[in-house]
Amino acid sequence: MKYVVLVGDGMGDYPVAALGDKTPLQAAKIPTIRKIAAAGEVRMVQTVPEGMPPGSDVANLALLGYDAALNYTGRAPIEAAGAEIPMTPQDVAFRCNLVTVVDGVMDDYSAGHITTEEGQALVRSLQEKLGREGLTFYPGVQYRHLLIWDGGPAACECLPPHEISDKPVGGYLPAGDRQDEIRELMELSKDVFANHPVNQKRIAEGKKPATQIWLWGQGNAMQLETYTSLYGLGGGVISAVDLLKGIAKLAGLEAPDVVGATGFLDTNYQGKVDAGLEILEREDFVFIHIEAPDECGHMGDAQKKTQAIEEFDAKVCAPVLQWLEERGEEYTLMLCTDHRTPVALKGHTSEPVPMAVMKGPVGEIEAQAAFDEDVNAGNAQGMACDWIQQILNASSER
């Protein structure tokens, strides 16, 4: 039995006037997704435990069968695990976004989707100017970087920048325990970036500069029980982002780097599919994660989000389903989104999202069925982590 999870990050949404009052999932041409929905079972599921923030960390833990209410310490320590950055028990990891703040307003949480090369050059300058013993900046991918702080302020309330797009940042700065220390680092980063060659070049090219860092998602090191011990399964996670790679490594799963995987519309879809299928040739579980719909939701671009969903259908769901069917052997295919990222809000919400589970092989699928926010009138039919656990527990009983 092969177990496959396909995730379009942030696909859920609200009706959009520009799409004829349909959601991007409803407006998109997604024949494979709708075939899977017709041949399997579709439920509305809750991915975010009550009282927890609707982040991709919490929600993707659910799609891997983990209850974040039991394990979660913060987003940044997961990403540190993905980047293989060692943490001591007293270390606190912070996510370090490169952002564009204009006239006190969060203009862009990603500094105009800055390139990895540019972002890493800026972070190296941060380390040179602000780093010290017990305070280390680590370069990551595009705008996503990390700070490891020995004895850092873990209890301070720090909001993610993608949740405050187009809002004055003054009302959303870190608040609480040792807030001044975090705010000071964010303020000092402005001087490091002000005349940096990377920003000068971006401005000359008409692109948004990275005006400062934004620190959030902090926590101490996290532990998860592995897939081998839970389900007797080996496998891997395919993703462009360190968050998912971190969850994978904590779960004892492979997390290969895919050349050209960016987390946006220009990602290497074929490379991701190939990497996932290579794992399935050897193991029994793979989780393929596509970030682009979420990024387009944060941009507030309904057309691009619809395009991202269509590309997920055509370039990931279709070839994976074809491979599974051509093998002619038993498989369970799970199709999910982790949360909603409404283009009207440019942020996440914790409302229920659709999830489909299909057991194959099924042969030719002629019918199509809905896979959108109106399944079961939008009402949750349980927790995603519970359904995933139920499915994967069957593997350990075989």
N, C-alpha and C positions, 0 to 999 in steps of 0.2 A: 504494500500500500504506500503510495506516494501522497504526501500532504503538502499542498501548495497554498500560500496566502498571497494574494495580490492586493496591494494597497495604493489607492490614489489619495494622497494626503490632502486633507482640506476640501474634498469635493463637495461636501454639503453646503447648502446656501439657502437663500430666500428668493422668491419670485423677483425678477428684474424687468423693469419696464422695457428696456432696450432689447430684451429677449422675448417680447410678447407676453410679459407677465409669467414667464416660465423660469424655473431655476436653471442654472447651467446644466445640471444633470438631465433635466427634462428636455432642454433645447438641443443638447448634443446628439450627434449621430454616433450611437454606441451599439451597433448591432450585436457584437459579441457579448457585451455585458448583459444585454437584454435576453440573449439566448441562454446565458448561464442562469439568469433569474428565472426563466421559464422552465428550465430543466431541473432546477433545484428548489430550495426553500429560501424565501426572503423574509427577514424579520427586521423590525426597527429595534436597534440596540442602544443601550447607554454605555458609552466608553469611558466616561468621567465619573468617578465616585462622588457622591454628594459632598459638597464642601471643599472640593479640590479644584484648582484652576484647570481650564480646558486646554492645556498645552499638548503639543505633539508628543512630549515625553510620557505624560500620564496616559494619554489615549493610545499610543502605540504599545505601551506595556500591556494594556488591556487586549490588544489584538494579537499579542503573543501569549495571552493566557495568564498574565500576572495582574493581581489586584494591587494597584498602586497605593491604596490605603494601607497596605501591609509592608511595602518595601521602599517606598519613594523617599529620597532625601533631598533631591533637587536635580535640576536639569544638567547643570555644569559638571557634576561628578560623573554622570553617565557619559558625557562627551569626553571627559578626561580618560575614562576607561577605553573609549573608542579610539582615542589618539595615543593610547598606551603611555599615558603620562602617569608615573607613579605618584601615589598620595599616601602620606602618613596619616595616622588617626587624628592628628590635630590640624591637618591641612583643610582648608576650605577652598573649593573650586568655584570660580565665578565665570559665567559666560560673558564674553567681552565683545560686544557688537561694535563695528565701525558704522557710525550713523551720520546723517546730515541734518543739523539743526540750523534753521534760518530764522533770524529775528525771534528767537526763543520758541520756535515751533518745530515739532518733529516732522521735518520735511520728507525724510526717507530713512527707514530703519535699516537699510542695507547699503547706504552710501551709493545709491544708483547701481546696485548689483555690481559693486566693485569686483575686479578680477582677483583671483587667488594670488597672482604674482604681485599685484599692487598692494593688496591687503597684507601680505606677509612682509613686504618692505616697510609698511607703516608700523607693524607690530614689532619688527626688529628695532626700529627707532624708539618705540615705547620702552622696550626692554633696556636699551642703551641709556635713555634719559631718566626713566622712572623706576626701573627694576633695581632690586637690592636683595640682600640675603633675606630669604623668607617671603619674597614678593617677586614672582616670575611670570612674565607674559609669554605665552606659547602661541605661535602662528598656526592658523588652521586653514579653512577653505573659504574663499570669497570674503564675506563680511563677518564670518563666524570664527571667533578666536577665544582663547581661554586665559584666565589669570589664576594661578595657584598661590594662595595666601596662607602662610603658616600662622595658625591662630587667628585667622580672619573672622570678621563679624558675620556669623552664620544666621543670626536671628533677625537681621534688619529686613524690612519689607522693601523689595526691589521689583519693580514692574518691568515686564518685557517691552522693548521699544515698539514691536510690531502691534502692540495693543493700544498705542497712543498716537498713531499716525494722524497728522494734521492737527494735533492738539498742542497747546502751550505746555512745554515740559516742566515749567515751574511748579505745577501742582502734582507732578508725578515723580519727583526726585526720590531717591532712597530715603526711607523714614524709619526711625526707631533706633535700636541699639547701634551705637558707633556710626551713625549716619554720616557724620562730618568726615570721617576717614574715607568713606566711599565717594562722597561728593567731591572731596579734594582731588582724588585721582582722576575723576572724570573731568574736573576743571583743568587740571594740569595737562591733560592730554590735548587740550585745545592749542596750547603753545607749541607742543611737539608737532602737531599737524599743520599749523597755520601756514607756514611757508615751505612745507615739505615738497620735494621735487615731484612726488607722485601726484599730489594735489594740484600743483602748478600745471602739470601736464594735462590732468583731467579737466581743469577749468579752461585751458587753452583749446581743448577739443570739444568744449560745450557740454561736458559731463559734470555730474554732481561730485563735489569733493567730500572726503570724510572729514568732518569738522571736529569730531571728538569720539571718545569711546562711551559706551553705555553698559554699566555693569548690572547683572541680574542673574537669576537662576542658581543662586549659590547653595552649597551644601557640602557635607562631609561625604567620604567615600561610601558607596552603596554596594550591597551584596544581593545576588539572586541565586535561587536554587537552579541547577542546570537542567537542560532538556534531557540529558542522559539519565539523570537521577529521577526526574519527574515522569518522563514518558518512554525512556529507553530509545530516544531518537537522536540521531546526529543530523547535521544539516547546516544551513547558513542563512544569512541575511544580506540582501543586495540593496545597497543604498548609496547615495552620494554624500550623505550628511553624517557627521561624527556621532550625532545623537543615536541614530539607529545602529551604527557600528558598535557604539558603546553598550547598548542593550544586548546586542548579539554576543559580545565578548563576555559580558556578565552572565549570560545564559549558556555559555559554553558552546556557542555556535560560531561558524566561520563568518568572516566579514571581509571578503576580498575587495581590494581597490579595483575599480573599473576605469580604465583610461577614458577620458572624455565625459565622465559622469559629473554633472554640474549642479543638479538640483533645480534646473530651470528648463525652459522649453528647448534649449539647445543641447540637452543631455544626450548621452550615447545610449539610446533605447536598445539597440541591437546588442551592444556590449553587455548591458545589464541582463537581457534575456539569456544571452549565451552563457554568462557567468552563473545564472540561476540553474540552467539546464545542465551545466557541467557538474554542479553540486548534486543534482538529482540523479545523475548517472551513477554516483558513488554512495549517496545517502538518501534518506527518505523524507526530508523536510526542507522547504525553502520558503523564504519570505521576501518578496520583491516589492520594494517601496519606491514610489515615484512622487517626488516633492513638488513638481511644477504646478499642479492645481492650487496648492496652498499659497505658493508665491504669487500667483496671479490674483488670488483673492485678496492678499495683503496689498497688492497694487491697486485694487479697486477696479480691475479691468475685466468686465464680464465676457467680452469677446475672446480675450486671451485665455481666460479660465475655461471657457467652452472648448477652445482649441486644445488646451492641455488635457482635458478629459477625453476628447476624441482621439488624441495621440496615445493616451494610455490604453484606450480600447483597441486601436488598430495595431500599435507597435509592441504592446506587452500582452494584453489579454488574448488576442487572437493567436499569436504564435505559440504561446504557452499552452493554450487549449488544444491547438492542433498537435503539438508534440505529445501531450498526454493521451489524446485519442489514438494517435497512430501507434503508440506502444501497445494498445489493446489490453492493458493490465489495470487492475484496480487503482483508483486514486480518489482523493477528496480535495476539491478545489474550493477555497474560501475567498470571496471577493468582498472587500471592505473599504471604508473610508474611516479615518480616525476621529474626525470632528467636522464641524461646519466652519468655514471661513468666508462669511458673507461679504461680497464685494461692497455692499453698502456700509459695512462696519470696518472693513479692512483689518479685522481681528477675529479671534476664535470665539465660538460659543459652545455651550455644553449640552445643547439639545440632542435628542436621539438622531441616529444616522442609520441608513440601510446597510444590511449585510446579507450576502447570499452564500449558501453552501450547496454544492452540487457533488454528488457521488457518481463516478463514471467507471468505465466508459459508457457513453449514452448513445453513440452513433450520430447520425445526422439530426440536427436540431432545426426544426422549421419554425416553431413558435417563438414569440418574444413576450416578455413581461416587464412590468415596471420595476426599475431600480432607482428610486428617488425618495425625496423627503415626505411624500404623501402615502408611502406604504403604511398600512394599518392606521390610516388617518393621522400619521405622524406621531403616534403614541408608542412609547417604548414597550418592548415585549421581553425585557430582561437585560442583564448585564452582558456585554460582549465577552468579558473574560470568562464568565461561567460557561457560555456556549462553546468557546474555544477549548476550555479545559475538558468539557464533556466529549468533544470530538477527539482530542488528542489522547485522552485517557483510554480510548478504545484501542489505540496502538499498543499501549502497555499490557493490555489484556489479551493480545493476540498470541 
